[in-house]
Amino acid sequence: MRNIVLSSLALGLSAGLASADTTVQSCNRTVSFDAPPARAISNDVNLTEMMLVLGLADRMVGYTGISGWKTLDEEMRAGVEALPELSAKYPTKEVLVGADADFFFAGWNYGMKVGGEVTPDTLAPFGIKVYELTESCTHIMNKGKASIEDMYADLTNLGTIFDVPDKAATLIDGYKADLASFADTLETGDPLRVFVYDSGEDAPFTAGLYAMPTALIEAAGGMNVMEDFEKSWGTVTWEEVVERNPEVIVIVNYGEVTAEQKRDFMMSKPAFAELDAVKNDRFVTLEYVEATPGPRNIQAIKTLAEAFWGQ
């Protein structure tokens, strides 16, 4: 009788564990899952790449928000070749519901807009759970400055959601070891003054305190001259840029205007002629997928360090 009771208890505990919710923190919400998503959609190239490095392509029914602004490189094309792009830019609610999605990996200004048609609240009635990109949480809550830890947090949470925690941990350990090894050999001087030029001619769109380039620049031995701009990404004035006199300009490459065209614009304008970066022709290009949170952030730090310090 005792053995029967113990066996029944063990079975009950096992069943309880099997049905227990998995819960993660997503910005200012907790999100629970009773099973790993099976029909996921990701928005934007960097978020989609996070899904791919975790080996989750077979849990996806498509992706959104890439071809409307960016082009896929060979590595990304191979990763998503079996998946349809459901929307070239931000998806509508109808697109996500029509795909019978059960999960949407997006962020604020990465597929969702505050008060917009597609949000966690508007998708909930259709059974679509949303996990928000950590860097983007600053749009809806108080959050510290951007950090490479934001990207690690996203990989950890995705690993938990999709029940691949070991894969996530292995990736993160590898990124940390790679970055630590590189940092040990990096020789820097006083932090270089760096401006991030995303887009815009009348007024520049740039990275502020809460955007990932600030963390990447610091890790490479520089400082973002717009660090006191308390937003993630946003528009400033050229007067502010001239006043801060950056020594290096980081160009984010995407969209219809090429990195070379952005450089030519800055080199040709008399108003910028006295900027140290222009006088010394010190420009470095990061691809969009490197400058936004994702697996290529470690390589981005190395690219910046090489441009800053020649290593």
N, C-alpha and C positions, 0 to 999 in steps of 0.2 A: 504493500500500500504506500509506504514511504517513497519508494522509487517512482510509483505512478504519479504521486503528488509533485515530486521534484521534476519529473519529466514534463508534467503539465505546466508547472511554473516556468521552466526553461522555454517551452514553446510559446508561452504567453509573452515572456520578455522578448523573445526573438521577433515575434509578430509586432510587438510594440515598437521595437527599434526599426523594423522594416517600414512601418507606416509613419514614423516620426518625421516632422517637417525639417527641412534644411533652411536655415535662416541666415541672411547676410545683410550687412548695412549698405544702403544705397543712398548717398547724400543724407538727408534728414529723415529717411524712412528705413524701416526694416521690411525685407521682402522674403516671404517664405515659399518653399517649393515642396510638394509632396512626392515629386519625382523629377529627375533631370529633364529639362526641355528637350523636345524631339523635333520641333519645327521652328527653329530660331531664325531671326533676321538681325543682321548688324548694319549699322549706318556708318558710312565714311571708311576711307581706306585704312586708317590706323586701327580703328576698332575691329574691322574685318580681319586685319592681320593678327590681332590678338587671338581671335577665334581660331585662325588657321594654325598658329604655332602650338596651340593646345590640342590640335588634331580633331577639331570639332566640325569640319566641313560636312561630315555625314549627319550631323544634327541640325543642319541648316537647310532652309528652303529658298534662300536667296539673300541678297544684300541690296543696299540702297545708297544713294548719295555719293557716287564716285565719278561717273563719266561726265556729269554736268559741270564739273570743275577741274577734274584731274585726269591723268592717264595712268594706267597700270603699267608698272615695269614688268619685265619678263617673269620675275619670281612670283609676283602677285597674280599675273595672268594665269600661270600654271596652277596656283592655289585655288582659284575660283572658276576654273574652266568648266566645271560641271554644274555651276550654280548660275541662275539667272539674276541679272540686275533688274529689280522690280520697279525702281524709280531712279532716274538719272540724278535728281536732286533730293530734297527732303520728301519723304513719302507722305501721302495722305493717309488718313485713318482707313479709308476704303481699300487702299493698296495692302495694308497690313492685315486687315480682316479678310480680304479676298484671298490672301495667300494661306489662310487658315493657320496663321502664326500662333505660337504659344509663348514666345519670348522675343523681346526687342532690346538689343544692346545699342544704346544711343547715349547722347549727352545733351546738355543745354547748349544750344548753338552747334551741336553735332547731331542734327536730325530732329531736335525738338526746340521749340521756342516757348519761353514763359508766357502763359496765357494763350498758347496756340492750340491748334486742332489736335495735335498728337502730343500727349503727355501721359504719365503713368495713370492719372485719374481718368482720362478719356478712353484709355485702352482697357482698363480693368473690367468694365462690363462685358467685354468680349473675350475674357479669359487670357488676355495677353499680359504677361508679367514683364516689367521693365527694370533693367539694371542700368544705372546712370554712370557715365564716365566720371571718375573721381575729380579730375582737374576741373570739370565743368560745374561742380557743385557750388562754386563761388557765386553763381548767378542766382541761387535761391537760398543761400545760407552763409553764415560767417565761416570762413575757412582760412587756414594758414596759407602762406605763399606756396607756389608750386614746388614740387619735389619729385625726384625720381621715385620716391616711395609711393607716390600716387599711382604710377604705372604698376609697381609691384602689388599694390593693394587690389588693383583691378584684375590682374592675373590670378591672384589668390582667390578672390571672390568668384571669378568665373570657374576656377578649378573646383570650388566648393559646389557651385550651382550645378555643374555638369558632371559631378562625381569623378573628377580627374585631379584630385588634390596633389597626388604624387608628381604628376606631369608638371603642374604649375610650380611646385616647390623646386623641382629639378631645374626648370628654366630660370627661375629667380636666383637660385644658388649659382648657376652658371653666369648670369649677368653680373651678379655682385662680385664674383671672383674675377671676372674679366675686367670690370671697372676698377677694382682694388689693385690688381696687377698693373694696370695702366697708370693709375694715380701714383703708385710707388716710383715710377720711372719719369713722371712728368716734372720738368723743371720750369718754373714760372718766375715772373718778376712781379712788380706791382700790378694789381688787377687792371686789365685794359678796359677802356670805356667802349661799350658795344651798343649799337643800335640795330634793332630787328626791323627790316623793311619788308613787310608783307605785300602791300599793294597800295595804290592810290597816288595820284600826281598832285591834285589840288590840296589834299591833306593826306598824310600817311596813316595807314592802318598798321598797327604794331602790337607787340607783346608787352604786357605790363607785369605787375607783381605776381599775378595768379596764373600766368601762362607758362607752359613747360619750357620754352626757350630760356626763361630767366634761370631756371635750375640747370639747364644744359650749359649755359654760358658760365655760370659760377663754377661748375665742375671742371670746366676747361681753363679756368684761371682768369675769367673776365668778370665784368659787372654790367648789367643791363642799365643803360643810362635812363631808361624809363621805369626803373623799379619803383619809383614813387607814384607811378600811375596805377592807382588801386583798382585795376580791372584785370581780366584775363587778356582778352584781345579787344582793341578798340582804336578809335581815331584820335590822333593828337594833331598839333600844328607843326609846320616846318620850322617856325620860329623857335619852338621848344627844342627841336633837334639841333638847330644851329647853335643855340645857347649852350647846349651840353657837349658839343664838339666831340662826337664819337671818333675813336681811333680805328675802329673796325666796324664795317656794316655787314650784317648777316642778311642775305636775301633769301626769302622763302619762295621756292620755285613751284608754282602751280598756276593754273588759269591761262587765260588767253595771252597775257603779257609775260614774255619769257624772262628768266633771270638776267640774261644779257641785255634785254631791253630796259629792265629796271636799273641795271648798272649804268647803261648809257645815258639814261635820263638824269641820274644824279651827277655823272661826270660832265654833262653838257650844260648844266644850269649855273650861271654866274653866282647865284645866291649860295651855292654849296662849295664854291671854289676854295674857301679857306678852311673847310672841314679837314681835320687831320686824315680821316679815312679817304677822302677824295684826293687830297694832295699826294698821298702815298699809295693811292690805288689799292687800298686794302679792303677787298670785298671777299666774302666767302658765301657759298651757296649751300643751303640745306634743302633737300626735297621736303615737301609737305609732310610726308609720312615719317620723316626723321624729326621734324620740328614739333610734331604733336605727340601726345602720349602713346607709346607703343614699343614694340620690340626693337625698333631701330634707334632708340634713344642712346644706347651705348655707343654705337658707331657714330652718331651725331656728335657726341662729346669728343671723340677722337678726331673727327673732321675739324671741329672748332679748334681744338688744341694744336693741331698741325698748322692751321692758319694763324693762330695767335703767336705760337712759339717756335714753329718750324720743326715740330716733332709729333 
